[in-house]
Amino acid sequence: MSPNASTPLRDKQSLDYILRSGIAGGVAGCVAKTVVAPLDRVKILFQASNPDFQKYAGSWSGAFRAGAEIYKEGGGWALLQGHSATLIRVFPYAAIKFMAYDQVHHLLMPTRTDETNFKRFAAGALSGTIAVFFTYPLELIRVRMAFQTRNSNPSSPFKGTRPTFIQAMGYLYREGTSVPASTHTPIPPSLTPPPSATRKLFRHFPILKFYRGFTVTITGMIPYAGTSFLVWGFLRARFLPPKEVSRKERTPIADLTFGAIAGAISQTVSYPFEIVRRRMQVGGLTQPDRWLGWSETVREVWRVNGWRGFYVGLGIGYLKMVPMTAVSFAVWQAGKHILGV
């Protein structure tokens, strides 16, 4: 049956509807991520202060020069380093996020008259939080794969090579359990637990290694996903026909445009959280027995670059997030139409 505004809410909560919605969302996420994969790797290198690429940070042209160096050294595949892990993570992440948004949206706003900006924000923030909780370990492995370069970690077993997803996962699982003391950088006890205590925690609860930076990720996801769905939903409600009008009248151009605007605004709001998150995620590569905390990471970013340090790579962030969000929303809507949800 063709989807329309009269579809009962119970149908939208059926297993068939949920699975179709998830498939549409997962495919949308993979397509969008593939479009911007080279920019994504450069942005991670900038955000995490990779020593090989700091000379390029701070300008739009630097992103392209960094990309050119990556291509020169490793060819086209180097621009996609970590992308296999990205797709492994993105499909379930996007599927859960869009699927959850569909369900929460229809629970909070069953009709167009029920829609408010607060409910749109709440639905987006909740769906993003649910997706992150279930897929965060895959995101951390992907960041580790993208971060690795020739000088990023002299003690890494992957120095000079591109780690596979399985290798990165195994290395992350083992890190922090037996590391020579000479590789550690002493820090005040007031900031983090002593290395021995942290190693003991990792040894008893190794799953925690896969959740470095998780708290800041969740905190950043609330403004990012909330703002993204808020802006997108507001623009669609303001400029598109009512729900009674056929979906065929809602062109992909509109979804691309609204998605691009939503991506730009949400990126600006949440970017400082992303900077802190990346630093915490890659911290185990240089000091594997330590759990970098919020306060330590924020102070270090501020000490090195001041407030500007929280916006390093924002230009390339726009280059990435604007087209990615636009493609994601457009493909999601197209996929739902094709699948009849």
N, C-alpha and C positions, 0 to 999 in steps of 0.2 A: 504493500500500500504506500502511495506517495505521502511523504511527510508533510504535515501542515499544522496550522495553529490549533486544530481541533483534536490532535493526537492526545489521548488521555495521559495524565501524569504517570499512571501505573505502567503504561507502555514504555515510557522513557526510563523507568526504573527496572525494566525487565533485563534478564541476562543477555538476550539477543541485542538489545539497544546498547547496553553497556559495552559489550565486546566490539560492536561495530564502531561505536564512538571512540574506543581505545585504539582500534586499528587506524582510524582516520587521523587521530592525534599522533600516534607513533610514526606513521609515514610522513606526516607534516614536519615533525621534528627532525627526522633524518634528512629530508630534502633540504630544509633550511640550514642545518649544520654543514652539510656538504657544500653548499653554495659559498659559505664563508670560512671553510676549514683553514686555508692558508693564513687569513687574517687572525683567526683564533689562536694559532700557534704563536705568531708574532706578539700578540697581545699578552699571552701568558708569560713569554720571555721578558717583556717590559715590566709587567706587574710584579713579577717575582724577583726583579733586579738581577737577571742572569748576567754575569760578568762579561760575556762575549757580546752582548747587545745593548749595554747601557749607553754606549756612545750614540746610538740611534734614537734613544727615547727623547720625548719632548717635542716632536714635530710630526706633522702629517707625512712629510716626505721621508722621515726616518723609517716609518713603517714599510714603505716600499723598498728603501735601501736595505733594510734588514731582510726583507723577503728575498731580495736579489742575492744577498750573501748566502742565505740558506740554500737557495736554488743552485748557486755556483758550487757550493761545497758538497751538496748531497743530491742534487737533481730534483725533479718534480716530486718524488716520493718524500723527500725531506720536508716539503711544505705540508705534507699530510701526516707527519709523524705524530702518533697518538690518535689519529682519526679512527682507527679500527676500534680502539677503546671508547672513543666518543660515540660511535654508532651503537656499540653494545650498551652504553649507558643511556643514550638519547632516546632510543625507541621506547624502553619501558618508562623513562622519565616523562617524555612527552605524552605517551599513552595514558599514564596515570594522571598527569596534570590536567589534560583536556577532558578526560573521562570524569575526573573528580569535579572539574568546573561545571560540566554539563549537569551532574547530579546536584551539586550544591546550588547552582543557579536556579534549577527548577524547584528546589525545595524552598529557597528563600524568595524567589521571584517567579511564581508559576504563571503569571500574566505580565504583560508589558506595563500595566498600571502599577504593579507592585515594585517595579524597578526603581532603585534610588542609588545615588553614587556611593553611599556607605555600604549598601548590600553588594554592589559590584566589586568594591574594594575588598570586602570581607570574603566573597566567593573566590576571588583571585588569590588572595593571600593564603586562604585555607587549602586550596588545591595545590598551590606551589609548595607549601609546607609538607603536605602528604607525599608528594612526588619526591621531594628531596630526602625525606626520611628513608624511603625504601631504596633509593638509588645512589646515595652519597658515596659509598665505597667505590663504585665504578667511576664516579667523577674524580675522586682522589687519585686513582690509578691512572686515569687519562691525563691529569695534570702532571704527574710525575714523568710520564712518557714524553709529553710535549716539552717539559723543562730541560731534559737531559741534553747537554751539548758537550763540546770537547773539553771545556774547562770548568763546567758547573760544579763538579764534585770529583776531585782527584782520587778519592778513595772508592768511588763507585765501581762495581764490577762491570758496568756497562760503558765505561769511559771509551770514547771513540767508536761506539756502536749504537744502533737504534734498538732499544729493548722492546721485546714483544710484550703483549698484554700479560701472558702467563709469567714471564720473567719479572716484569714490574710488580705483579701481585705477590710473587714469591719473595722478592727483595723487601717489599713493604712489610710482609708478614714477619720476616726474620729480623728486620732492623730494630735496634735498641735493646737487643737481648745479650749481645756480647760484642762490645765495641771498645777498643783500646782507649784508655783515659786520655792519651795525648791528642786525640781527635776532638775533645770537648773544649768548649769555651766556657770558663767559669762565669757564673752569674750570681748575684746576691740571692741568698736563700729565701728572702722575702718575696721573690718574684715567682719562682717555681720550686717544686720539690727537688731534693738532691737527686743526681743521676741514678744512684742505686735504688731509690724509692720508685722512680719512674720506670726503671728497667723491671723491677719486681712487679709493678702494676701491669706493664705490657706482657710480662711472662705469664701472669695469671689470667689476664683478660686481653688476649691478642687482638680481639675484634676492635679494641679501642684504637689501634694503629690505623684502622681504616676510617676513623672519624676525626682525624686532625682537622681543626678549623670548622667543625660541625656547628658549634654554637653561633659563631659569627655568620655562618652560611644561612642558618635558619632566621637569624635576626635580619640579615640583608634580604632574604627571600620575601619577607612580609611587605616591605615597601616596593620591591621590584615587581613581584607577581601581582600584588594588589593594585599598584598604579597602572601596570600594563593592561590588565583586564578592565580596570575602571575607565581608562581613556578609550580603549577600543569599544567597550560597551556603550559609553556615553556618545561617542561619535556615530555609532551605528543607529542608536535610538534617535539621535538628533537629525541625521541626514538620510537615513534609509526609510523606505515605506513601512507601514505597520505590518505586523506579523501575518495579517490576513492576506497580504499580497504574496503572490507566488515567489519562491526562492529564485526563480529564473530571472527576475527583475533585479536581483542583487548581484551586480557584476563583480568579477575578481578585482577590477581596478579599484573599486571602493574598499575592498578588504585589504588590498596591498597598501593603499594610501593610509587608511586608519591604523593598520599595523605598523607602518613606518613611524607615524607620529607617536604611537604608544611606545614603541621601542626607544625613541629618542628621549622621551620624558622619563620613562622608568629607568633608563640607563643613568641619567643625570642624578636622579634621586638616590639610587642605590650604589653608585660606583665606589664611594669610600669603603663600604662594607666589603666589596669585592676585592679591593686592594689588600685589606687586612686578611681576608680569607685565603688569598693566594699565598701570602707570606707564611701563614700558619700551615698550609697544606704542604709546601715544599720544605718546611723547616727540618723535617726528619732526614732529608738528604745530607745536610751538613752537620746536624747535631741529633743523631737518631735516638739517643736515649732521653731526650727531653720533650716535654709537652709544652710547646710555646703557648703562653696565655694571651688573653686579650690585651691587658695593660702593657705587657712587655712589647708586643708586636706594634701596638699603636705608638708607644713612646719611641721605638726604633725608627718607624717611618717618619715621625715628626722630627726626630733628631737629625736625620740625614737630609731631608728635603723640606721640612716645614709642612704647612698646609698643602702645598703643591704636590707633596708626595702622595697624598690621597687621591690625586687625579692624574697620576702618571699613566699614560696610555689611553686617556679618555677620548682623544681624537680618533685613534684606531678603534676604540670601543664603539663610537658612533658609526664608523665605517662598517663594523661588524654587526652591531645590534639592529640598526635601522633596516638593512635588507633582510636580516635573519628573521626578525619579528614580523616583518611584512610578509615574507614568503610563508612563514609558519602559520599565520592566521589565514592567509588566502588558501593554502593547500589544505588546511584543516577544514575550512568551510566547503571547499570543493570535494574533499573526500567524504564528508558527511552527506553531501548531496548525492554523490555516486552510490554510496552504500545505503542510502535511504533512511538516514537518521536526522 
